[in-house]
Amino acid sequence: MADTITPLSEPEAVDLVNTVFASATERDIYTGYKLEIMILKPDDIRTEVMELRKD
């Protein structure tokens, strides 16, 4: 049985990265309070900044 890989859409990928970093900030005191994601496309580069925690 071959493994298949289903590509993520851009919103799914951004949500996954945000979730992973939000989980990391709960366990690591050295992780900052914001996440900056650079979204690279052949014709565009976009930056999204997200709040991670507020303690």
MODELLER restraints for C-alpha pairs under 7 A, 6 or more apart:
rsr = mdl.restraints
at = mdl.atoms
rsr.add(forms.Gaussian(group=physical.xy_distance, feature=features.Distance(at['CA:22:A'], at['CA:52:A']), mean=5.48, stdev=0.5))
rsr.add(forms.Gaussian(group=physical.xy_distance, feature=features.Distance(at['CA:25:A'], at['CA:31:A']), mean=5.58, stdev=0.5))
rsr.add(forms.Gaussian(group=physical.xy_distance, feature=features.Distance(at['CA:33:A'], at['CA:51:A']), mean=6.06, stdev=0.5))
rsr.add(forms.Gaussian(group=physical.xy_distance, feature=features.Distance(at['CA:33:A'], at['CA:52:A']), mean=5.10, stdev=0.5))
rsr.add(forms.Gaussian(group=physical.xy_distance, feature=features.Distance(at['CA:33:A'], at['CA:53:A']), mean=5.45, stdev=0.5))
rsr.add(forms.Gaussian(group=physical.xy_distance, feature=features.Distance(at['CA:33:A'], at['CA:54:A']), mean=6.96, stdev=0.5))
rsr.add(forms.Gaussian(group=physical.xy_distance, feature=features.Distance(at['CA:34:A'], at['CA:49:A']), mean=6.67, stdev=0.5))
rsr.add(forms.Gaussian(group=physical.xy_distance, feature=features.Distance(at['CA:34:A'], at['CA:50:A']), mean=5.52, stdev=0.5))
rsr.add(forms.Gaussian(group=physical.xy_distance, feature=features.Distance(at['CA:34:A'], at['CA:51:A']), mean=4.53, stdev=0.5))
rsr.add(forms.Gaussian(group=physical.xy_distance, feature=features.Distance(at['CA:34:A'], at['CA:52:A']), mean=5.16, stdev=0.5))
rsr.add(forms.Gaussian(group=physical.xy_distance, feature=features.Distance(at['CA:35:A'], at['CA:49:A']), mean=5.53, stdev=0.5))
rsr.add(forms.Gaussian(group=physical.xy_distance, feature=features.Distance(at['CA:35:A'], at['CA:50:A']), mean=5.09, stdev=0.5))
rsr.add(forms.Gaussian(group=physical.xy_distance, feature=features.Distance(at['CA:35:A'], at['CA:51:A']), mean=6.36, stdev=0.5))
rsr.add(forms.Gaussian(group=physical.xy_distance, feature=features.Distance(at['CA:35:A'], at['CA:52:A']), mean=6.52, stdev=0.5))
rsr.add(forms.Gaussian(group=physical.xy_distance, feature=features.Distance(at['CA:36:A'], at['CA:47:A']), mean=6.72, stdev=0.5))
rsr.add(forms.Gaussian(group=physical.xy_distance, feature=features.Distance(at['CA:36:A'], at['CA:48:A']), mean=5.72, stdev=0.5))
rsr.add(forms.Gaussian(group=physical.xy_distance, feature=features.Distance(at['CA:36:A'], at['CA:49:A']), mean=4.48, stdev=0.5))
rsr.add(forms.Gaussian(group=physical.xy_distance, feature=features.Distance(at['CA:36:A'], at['CA:50:A']), mean=6.53, stdev=0.5))
rsr.add(forms.Gaussian(group=physical.xy_distance, feature=features.Distance(at['CA:37:A'], at['CA:47:A']), mean=5.62, stdev=0.5))
rsr.add(forms.Gaussian(group=physical.xy_distance, feature=features.Distance(at['CA:37:A'], at['CA:48:A']), mean=5.17, stdev=0.5))
rsr.add(forms.Gaussian(group=physical.xy_distance, feature=features.Distance(at['CA:37:A'], at['CA:49:A']), mean=6.35, stdev=0.5))
rsr.add(forms.Gaussian(group=physical.xy_distance, feature=features.Distance(at['CA:38:A'], at['CA:45:A']), mean=6.89, stdev=0.5))
rsr.add(forms.Gaussian(group=physical.xy_distance, feature=features.Distance(at['CA:38:A'], at['CA:46:A']), mean=5.77, stdev=0.5))
rsr.add(forms.Gaussian(group=physical.xy_distance, feature=features.Distance(at['CA:38:A'], at['CA:47:A']), mean=4.61, stdev=0.5))
rsr.add(forms.Gaussian(group=physical.xy_distance, feature=features.Distance(at['CA:38:A'], at['CA:48:A']), mean=6.57, stdev=0.5))
rsr.add(forms.Gaussian(group=physical.xy_distance, feature=features.Distance(at['CA:39:A'], at['CA:45:A']), mean=5.69, stdev=0.5))
rsr.add(forms.Gaussian(group=physical.xy_distance, feature=features.Distance(at['CA:39:A'], at['CA:46:A']), mean=5.06, stdev=0.5))
rsr.add(forms.Gaussian(group=physical.xy_distance, feature=features.Distance(at['CA:39:A'], at['CA:47:A']), mean=6.15, stdev=0.5))
rsr.add(forms.Gaussian(group=physical.xy_distance, feature=features.Distance(at['CA:40:A'], at['CA:46:A']), mean=6.64, stdev=0.5))
